[in-house]
Amino acid sequence: MPMGHTATQQAGSGGLTATEHRLANGLRVVLSEDHLTPVAAVCLWYDVGSRHEVKGRTGLAHLFEHLMFQGSAQVKGNGHFELVQNAGGSLNGTTSFERTNYFETMPTHQVELALWLEADRMGSLLTALDDESMENQRDVVKNERRQRYDNVPYGTAFEKLTAMAYPDGHPYHHTPIGSMADLDAASLEDARAFFRTYYAPGNAVLSVVGDIDPEQTLAWIEKYFGSIPAHDAKQPPRDGTLPDVMGEELREVLREEVPSRALMAAYRLPHDGTRESDAADLALTILGGGESSRLHNRLVRHDRTAVAAGFGLLRLVGAPSLGWLDVKASGGAEVPDIETAVDEELARFALEGPTAEEMERAQAQLEREWLDRLATVSGRADEFCRFATLFGDPQLALTAVQRVLDVTPEEVQAVAKTRLHSQNRAVLVYEPTPQSDAAAAEENEEEETAQ
């Protein structure tokens, strides 16, 4: 088969470069050389996540992440894991609202193996997908749900706040884990149709970053992926458009066996990929990004009503992003007192904006996080896939840091003023049950006795 890639594009930033290619079947490829260490990362993003699912069949995207490790035409059972790990590599896969990704980090001389493995399951998973593997992984995912959501303190907070922030019927109303009922209802034919629709070359981005020979790597990609037939049956995801602000405060109080009272909230923030989103990231970093943040200083150090206070950004492209507030109360502190203090800090920040020192510190913090991510071959491979899949341009990964540094204090203040207030949030309050209250008191008494 003749080489099907289009003219190569290349760009660079800070010594990092990336070339782009496209196979005849639609697979997008990003290659980036880095000979610092004899390893390379292979990363494959499929443009499918929980936002593509329909009511009654939630959790299919995440279920498929597990099914992809259950064997393909030439790799039986757990073979994918065994082959990579026996070759000295590491691997995994994850699912989000907006994508599913698979990744391996390999010694340089084993890159071809990772490419062959990824191509084999992209091209032939259906031949190995049967009732046994379906039931096996259905049970694995249900156990994961129990362990990470249903049976741990505060485990359902993310699911509940997401459902509150995005109304019923919205593509982001449910989280990628899916519901137990929907996982039970998914049939083998549902899974096969899902694979045929979304696991096609034209719906994927493959990046290889590290100690590679680009020409040889591209030849391997053409050899293993080039013969996989194109398949274009995918429908665009449902529209996730919502008003900028909720226009009200939504609230739920839960009485559960938790270690302490907690205040959690989700604020509707600008879509990822916008300048306003970078401004929101800086605002949340100043307010709740670490021990120098305003909320930590107020709640943990000054008021001593909390043992932890954080504010982070969940970046989303197809719907408003979420600002995620998480405060765990200390001792007998009451949630209303904590909430009053939070609102005072948000109002003061909206009125005054950030200080020059806070801007400098927050920009340095986000810059360091970005550079740390781009410094690893796996982090860079993932970011190339992310920007190619969600924004159509992998080169944006190399200029992301500068975009954060270009944001002004006025823009940070503006996003805080328009978005970080009580009429734009879903609130979750955790109150311990009498049993968990008694257990906490007993634990405190034992600690005081020991001292």
Secondary structure as a PSIPRED ss2 file (coil, helix, strand):
# PSIPRED VFORMAT (PSIPRED V4.0)

   1 M C   1.000  0.000  0.000
   2 P C   1.000  0.000  0.000
   3 M C   1.000  0.000  0.000
   4 G C   1.000  0.000  0.000
   5 H C   1.000  0.000  0.000
   6 T C   1.000  0.000  0.000
   7 A C   1.000  0.000  0.000
   8 T C   1.000  0.000  0.000
   9 Q E   0.000  0.000  1.000
  10 Q E   0.000  0.000  1.000
  11 A E   0.000  0.000  1.000
  12 G E   0.000  0.000  1.000
  13 S E   0.000  0.000  1.000
  14 G C   1.000  0.000  0.000
  15 G C   1.000  0.000  0.000
  16 L E   0.000  0.000  1.000
  17 T E   0.000  0.000  1.000
  18 A E   0.000  0.000  1.000
  19 T E   0.000  0.000  1.000
  20 E E   0.000  0.000  1.000
  21 H E   0.000  0.000  1.000
  22 R E   0.000  0.000  1.000
  23 L C   1.000  0.000  0.000
  24 A C   1.000  0.000  0.000
  25 N C   1.000  0.000  0.000
  26 G C   1.000  0.000  0.000
  27 L C   1.000  0.000  0.000
  28 R E   0.000  0.000  1.000
  29 V E   0.000  0.000  1.000
  30 V E   0.000  0.000  1.000
  31 L E   0.000  0.000  1.000
  32 S E   0.000  0.000  1.000
  33 E E   0.000  0.000  1.000
  34 D C   1.000  0.000  0.000
  35 H C   1.000  0.000  0.000
  36 L C   1.000  0.000  0.000
  37 T C   1.000  0.000  0.000
  38 P C   1.000  0.000  0.000
  39 V E   0.000  0.000  1.000
  40 A E   0.000  0.000  1.000
  41 A E   0.000  0.000  1.000
  42 V E   0.000  0.000  1.000
  43 C E   0.000  0.000  1.000
  44 L E   0.000  0.000  1.000
  45 W E   0.000  0.000  1.000
  46 Y E   0.000  0.000  1.000
  47 D C   1.000  0.000  0.000
  48 V C   1.000  0.000  0.000
  49 G C   1.000  0.000  0.000
  50 S H   0.000  1.000  0.000
  51 R H   0.000  1.000  0.000
  52 H H   0.000  1.000  0.000
  53 E C   1.000  0.000  0.000
  54 V C   1.000  0.000  0.000
  55 K C   1.000  0.000  0.000
  56 G C   1.000  0.000  0.000
  57 R C   1.000  0.000  0.000
  58 T C   1.000  0.000  0.000
  59 G C   1.000  0.000  0.000
  60 L H   0.000  1.000  0.000
  61 A H   0.000  1.000  0.000
  62 H H   0.000  1.000  0.000
  63 L H   0.000  1.000  0.000
  64 F H   0.000  1.000  0.000
  65 E H   0.000  1.000  0.000
  66 H H   0.000  1.000  0.000
  67 L H   0.000  1.000  0.000
  68 M C   1.000  0.000  0.000
  69 F C   1.000  0.000  0.000
  70 Q C   1.000  0.000  0.000
  71 G E   0.000  0.000  1.000
  72 S C   1.000  0.000  0.000
  73 A C   1.000  0.000  0.000
  74 Q C   1.000  0.000  0.000
  75 V C   1.000  0.000  0.000
  76 K E   0.000  0.000  1.000
  77 G C   1.000  0.000  0.000
  78 N C   1.000  0.000  0.000
  79 G H   0.000  1.000  0.000
  80 H H   0.000  1.000  0.000
  81 F H   0.000  1.000  0.000
  82 E H   0.000  1.000  0.000
  83 L H   0.000  1.000  0.000
  84 V H   0.000  1.000  0.000
  85 Q H   0.000  1.000  0.000
  86 N H   0.000  1.000  0.000
  87 A C   1.000  0.000  0.000
  88 G C   1.000  0.000  0.000
  89 G C   1.000  0.000  0.000
  90 S E   0.000  0.000  1.000
  91 L E   0.000  0.000  1.000
  92 N E   0.000  0.000  1.000
  93 G E   0.000  0.000  1.000
  94 T E   0.000  0.000  1.000
  95 T E   0.000  0.000  1.000
  96 S C   1.000  0.000  0.000
  97 F C   1.000  0.000  0.000
  98 E C   1.000  0.000  0.000
  99 R C   1.000  0.000  0.000
 100 T E   0.000  0.000  1.000
 101 N E   0.000  0.000  1.000
 102 Y E   0.000  0.000  1.000
 103 F E   0.000  0.000  1.000
 104 E E   0.000  0.000  1.000
 105 T E   0.000  0.000  1.000
 106 M E   0.000  0.000  1.000
 107 P E   0.000  0.000  1.000
 108 T H   0.000  1.000  0.000
 109 H H   0.000  1.000  0.000
 110 Q H   0.000  1.000  0.000
 111 V H   0.000  1.000  0.000
 112 E H   0.000  1.000  0.000
 113 L H   0.000  1.000  0.000
 114 A H   0.000  1.000  0.000
 115 L H   0.000  1.000  0.000
 116 W H   0.000  1.000  0.000
 117 L H   0.000  1.000  0.000
 118 E H   0.000  1.000  0.000
 119 A H   0.000  1.000  0.000
 120 D H   0.000  1.000  0.000
 121 R H   0.000  1.000  0.000
 122 M H   0.000  1.000  0.000
 123 G H   0.000  1.000  0.000
 124 S H   0.000  1.000  0.000
 125 L H   0.000  1.000  0.000
 126 L H   0.000  1.000  0.000
 127 T H   0.000  1.000  0.000
 128 A H   0.000  1.000  0.000
 129 L C   1.000  0.000  0.000
 130 D C   1.000  0.000  0.000
 131 D H   0.000  1.000  0.000
 132 E H   0.000  1.000  0.000
 133 S H   0.000  1.000  0.000
 134 M H   0.000  1.000  0.000
 135 E H   0.000  1.000  0.000
 136 N H   0.000  1.000  0.000
 137 Q H   0.000  1.000  0.000
 138 R H   0.000  1.000  0.000
 139 D H   0.000  1.000  0.000
 140 V H   0.000  1.000  0.000
 141 V H   0.000  1.000  0.000
 142 K H   0.000  1.000  0.000
 143 N H   0.000  1.000  0.000
 144 E H   0.000  1.000  0.000
 145 R H   0.000  1.000  0.000
 146 R H   0.000  1.000  0.000
 147 Q H   0.000  1.000  0.000
 148 R H   0.000  1.000  0.000
 149 Y H   0.000  1.000  0.000
 150 D H   0.000  1.000  0.000
 151 N C   1.000  0.000  0.000
 152 V C   1.000  0.000  0.000
 153 P C   1.000  0.000  0.000
 154 Y C   1.000  0.000  0.000
 155 G C   1.000  0.000  0.000
 156 T C   1.000  0.000  0.000
 157 A H   0.000  1.000  0.000
 158 F H   0.000  1.000  0.000
 159 E H   0.000  1.000  0.000
 160 K H   0.000  1.000  0.000
 161 L H   0.000  1.000  0.000
 162 T H   0.000  1.000  0.000
 163 A H   0.000  1.000  0.000
 164 M H   0.000  1.000  0.000
 165 A H   0.000  1.000  0.000
 166 Y C   1.000  0.000  0.000
 167 P C   1.000  0.000  0.000
 168 D C   1.000  0.000  0.000
 169 G C   1.000  0.000  0.000
 170 H C   1.000  0.000  0.000
 171 P C   1.000  0.000  0.000
 172 Y C   1.000  0.000  0.000
 173 H C   1.000  0.000  0.000
 174 H C   1.000  0.000  0.000
 175 T C   1.000  0.000  0.000
 176 P C   1.000  0.000  0.000
 177 I C   1.000  0.000  0.000
 178 G C   1.000  0.000  0.000
 179 S C   1.000  0.000  0.000
 180 M H   0.000  1.000  0.000
 181 A H   0.000  1.000  0.000
 182 D H   0.000  1.000  0.000
 183 L H   0.000  1.000  0.000
 184 D H   0.000  1.000  0.000
 185 A H   0.000  1.000  0.000
 186 A C   1.000  0.000  0.000
 187 S C   1.000  0.000  0.000
 188 L H   0.000  1.000  0.000
 189 E H   0.000  1.000  0.000
 190 D H   0.000  1.000  0.000
 191 A H   0.000  1.000  0.000
 192 R H   0.000  1.000  0.000
 193 A H   0.000  1.000  0.000
 194 F H   0.000  1.000  0.000
 195 F H   0.000  1.000  0.000
 196 R H   0.000  1.000  0.000
 197 T H   0.000  1.000  0.000
 198 Y H   0.000  1.000  0.000
 199 Y C   1.000  0.000  0.000
 200 A C   1.000  0.000  0.000
 201 P H   0.000  1.000  0.000
 202 G H   0.000  1.000  0.000
 203 N H   0.000  1.000  0.000
 204 A E   0.000  0.000  1.000
 205 V E   0.000  0.000  1.000
 206 L E   0.000  0.000  1.000
 207 S E   0.000  0.000  1.000
 208 V E   0.000  0.000  1.000
 209 V E   0.000  0.000  1.000
 210 G E   0.000  0.000  1.000
 211 D C   1.000  0.000  0.000
 212 I C   1.000  0.000  0.000
 213 D C   1.000  0.000  0.000
 214 P H   0.000  1.000  0.000
 215 E H   0.000  1.000  0.000
 216 Q H   0.000  1.000  0.000
 217 T H   0.000  1.000  0.000
 218 L H   0.000  1.000  0.000
 219 A H   0.000  1.000  0.000
 220 W H   0.000  1.000  0.000
 221 I H   0.000  1.000  0.000
 222 E H   0.000  1.000  0.000
 223 K H   0.000  1.000  0.000
 224 Y H   0.000  1.000  0.000
 225 F H   0.000  1.000  0.000
 226 G C   1.000  0.000  0.000
 227 S C   1.000  0.000  0.000
 228 I C   1.000  0.000  0.000
 229 P C   1.000  0.000  0.000
 230 A C   1.000  0.000  0.000
 231 H C   1.000  0.000  0.000
 232 D C   1.000  0.000  0.000
 233 A C   1.000  0.000  0.000
 234 K C   1.000  0.000  0.000
 235 Q C   1.000  0.000  0.000
 236 P C   1.000  0.000  0.000
 237 P C   1.000  0.000  0.000
 238 R C   1.000  0.000  0.000
 239 D C   1.000  0.000  0.000
 240 G C   1.000  0.000  0.000
 241 T C   1.000  0.000  0.000
 242 L C   1.000  0.000  0.000
 243 P C   1.000  0.000  0.000
 244 D C   1.000  0.000  0.000
 245 V C   1.000  0.000  0.000
 246 M C   1.000  0.000  0.000
 247 G C   1.000  0.000  0.000
 248 E E   0.000  0.000  1.000
 249 E E   0.000  0.000  1.000
 250 L E   0.000  0.000  1.000
 251 R E   0.000  0.000  1.000
 252 E E   0.000  0.000  1.000
 253 V E   0.000  0.000  1.000
 254 L E   0.000  0.000  1.000
 255 R E   0.000  0.000  1.000
 256 E E   0.000  0.000  1.000
 257 E C   1.000  0.000  0.000
 258 V C   1.000  0.000  0.000
 259 P C   1.000  0.000  0.000
 260 S C   1.000  0.000  0.000
 261 R C   1.000  0.000  0.000
 262 A E   0.000  0.000  1.000
 263 L E   0.000  0.000  1.000
 264 M E   0.000  0.000  1.000
 265 A E   0.000  0.000  1.000
 266 A E   0.000  0.000  1.000
 267 Y E   0.000  0.000  1.000
 268 R E   0.000  0.000  1.000
 269 L E   0.000  0.000  1.000
 270 P C   1.000  0.000  0.000
 271 H C   1.000  0.000  0.000
 272 D C   1.000  0.000  0.000
 273 G C   1.000  0.000  0.000
 274 T C   1.000  0.000  0.000
 275 R H   0.000  1.000  0.000
 276 E H   0.000  1.000  0.000
 277 S H   0.000  1.000  0.000
 278 D H   0.000  1.000  0.000
 279 A H   0.000  1.000  0.000
 280 A H   0.000  1.000  0.000
 281 D H   0.000  1.000  0.000
 282 L H   0.000  1.000  0.000
 283 A H   0.000  1.000  0.000
 284 L H   0.000  1.000  0.000
 285 T H   0.000  1.000  0.000
 286 I H   0.000  1.000  0.000
 287 L H   0.000  1.000  0.000
 288 G H   0.000  1.000  0.000
 289 G C   1.000  0.000  0.000
 290 G C   1.000  0.000  0.000
 291 E C   1.000  0.000  0.000
 292 S C   1.000  0.000  0.000
 293 S C   1.000  0.000  0.000
 294 R H   0.000  1.000  0.000
 295 L H   0.000  1.000  0.000
 296 H H   0.000  1.000  0.000
 297 N H   0.000  1.000  0.000
 298 R H   0.000  1.000  0.000
 299 L H   0.000  1.000  0.000
 300 V H   0.000  1.000  0.000
 301 R H   0.000  1.000  0.000
 302 H H   0.000  1.000  0.000
 303 D C   1.000  0.000  0.000
 304 R C   1.000  0.000  0.000
 305 T C   1.000  0.000  0.000
 306 A E   0.000  0.000  1.000
 307 V E   0.000  0.000  1.000
 308 A E   0.000  0.000  1.000
 309 A E   0.000  0.000  1.000
 310 G E   0.000  0.000  1.000
 311 F E   0.000  0.000  1.000
 312 G E   0.000  0.000  1.000
 313 L E   0.000  0.000  1.000
 314 L E   0.000  0.000  1.000
 315 R C   1.000  0.000  0.000
 316 L C   1.000  0.000  0.000
 317 V C   1.000  0.000  0.000
 318 G C   1.000  0.000  0.000
 319 A C   1.000  0.000  0.000
 320 P C   1.000  0.000  0.000
 321 S E   0.000  0.000  1.000
 322 L E   0.000  0.000  1.000
 323 G E   0.000  0.000  1.000
 324 W E   0.000  0.000  1.000
 325 L E   0.000  0.000  1.000
 326 D E   0.000  0.000  1.000
 327 V E   0.000  0.000  1.000
 328 K E   0.000  0.000  1.000
 329 A E   0.000  0.000  1.000
 330 S C   1.000  0.000  0.000
 331 G C   1.000  0.000  0.000
 332 G C   1.000  0.000  0.000
 333 A C   1.000  0.000  0.000
 334 E C   1.000  0.000  0.000
 335 V H   0.000  1.000  0.000
 336 P H   0.000  1.000  0.000
 337 D H   0.000  1.000  0.000
 338 I H   0.000  1.000  0.000
 339 E H   0.000  1.000  0.000
 340 T H   0.000  1.000  0.000
 341 A H   0.000  1.000  0.000
 342 V H   0.000  1.000  0.000
 343 D H   0.000  1.000  0.000
 344 E H   0.000  1.000  0.000
 345 E H   0.000  1.000  0.000
 346 L H   0.000  1.000  0.000
 347 A H   0.000  1.000  0.000
 348 R H   0.000  1.000  0.000
 349 F H   0.000  1.000  0.000
 350 A H   0.000  1.000  0.000
 351 L H   0.000  1.000  0.000
 352 E H   0.000  1.000  0.000
 353 G C   1.000  0.000  0.000
 354 P C   1.000  0.000  0.000
 355 T C   1.000  0.000  0.000
 356 A H   0.000  1.000  0.000
 357 E H   0.000  1.000  0.000
 358 E H   0.000  1.000  0.000
 359 M H   0.000  1.000  0.000
 360 E H   0.000  1.000  0.000
 361 R H   0.000  1.000  0.000
 362 A H   0.000  1.000  0.000
 363 Q H   0.000  1.000  0.000
 364 A H   0.000  1.000  0.000
 365 Q H   0.000  1.000  0.000
 366 L H   0.000  1.000  0.000
 367 E H   0.000  1.000  0.000
 368 R H   0.000  1.000  0.000
 369 E H   0.000  1.000  0.000
 370 W H   0.000  1.000  0.000
 371 L H   0.000  1.000  0.000
 372 D H   0.000  1.000  0.000
 373 R H   0.000  1.000  0.000
 374 L H   0.000  1.000  0.000
 375 A H   0.000  1.000  0.000
 376 T C   1.000  0.000  0.000
 377 V H   0.000  1.000  0.000
 378 S H   0.000  1.000  0.000
 379 G H   0.000  1.000  0.000
 380 R H   0.000  1.000  0.000
 381 A H   0.000  1.000  0.000
 382 D H   0.000  1.000  0.000
 383 E H   0.000  1.000  0.000
 384 F H   0.000  1.000  0.000
 385 C H   0.000  1.000  0.000
 386 R H   0.000  1.000  0.000
 387 F H   0.000  1.000  0.000
 388 A H   0.000  1.000  0.000
 389 T H   0.000  1.000  0.000
 390 L H   0.000  1.000  0.000
 391 F H   0.000  1.000  0.000
 392 G C   1.000  0.000  0.000
 393 D C   1.000  0.000  0.000
 394 P H   0.000  1.000  0.000
 395 Q H   0.000  1.000  0.000
 396 L H   0.000  1.000  0.000
 397 A H   0.000  1.000  0.000
 398 L H   0.000  1.000  0.000
 399 T C   1.000  0.000  0.000
 400 A H   0.000  1.000  0.000
 401 V H   0.000  1.000  0.000
 402 Q H   0.000  1.000  0.000
 403 R H   0.000  1.000  0.000
 404 V H   0.000  1.000  0.000
 405 L H   0.000  1.000  0.000
 406 D H   0.000  1.000  0.000
 407 V C   1.000  0.000  0.000
 408 T C   1.000  0.000  0.000
 409 P H   0.000  1.000  0.000
 410 E H   0.000  1.000  0.000
 411 E H   0.000  1.000  0.000
 412 V H   0.000  1.000  0.000
 413 Q H   0.000  1.000  0.000
 414 A H   0.000  1.000  0.000
 415 V H   0.000  1.000  0.000
 416 A H   0.000  1.000  0.000
 417 K H   0.000  1.000  0.000
 418 T H   0.000  1.000  0.000
 419 R H   0.000  1.000  0.000
 420 L C   1.000  0.000  0.000
 421 H C   1.000  0.000  0.000
 422 S C   1.000  0.000  0.000
 423 Q C   1.000  0.000  0.000
 424 N E   0.000  0.000  1.000
 425 R E   0.000  0.000  1.000
 426 A E   0.000  0.000  1.000
 427 V E   0.000  0.000  1.000
 428 L E   0.000  0.000  1.000
 429 V E   0.000  0.000  1.000
 430 Y E   0.000  0.000  1.000
 431 E E   0.000  0.000  1.000
 432 P E   0.000  0.000  1.000
 433 T C   1.000  0.000  0.000
 434 P H   0.000  1.000  0.000
 435 Q H   0.000  1.000  0.000
 436 S H   0.000  1.000  0.000
 437 D H   0.000  1.000  0.000
 438 A H   0.000  1.000  0.000
 439 A H   0.000  1.000  0.000
 440 A H   0.000  1.000  0.000
 441 A H   0.000  1.000  0.000
 442 E H   0.000  1.000  0.000
 443 E H   0.000  1.000  0.000
 444 N H   0.000  1.000  0.000
 445 E H   0.000  1.000  0.000
 446 E H   0.000  1.000  0.000
 447 E H   0.000  1.000  0.000
 448 E H   0.000  1.000  0.000
 449 T H   0.000  1.000  0.000
 450 A H   0.000  1.000  0.000
 451 Q C   1.000  0.000  0.000
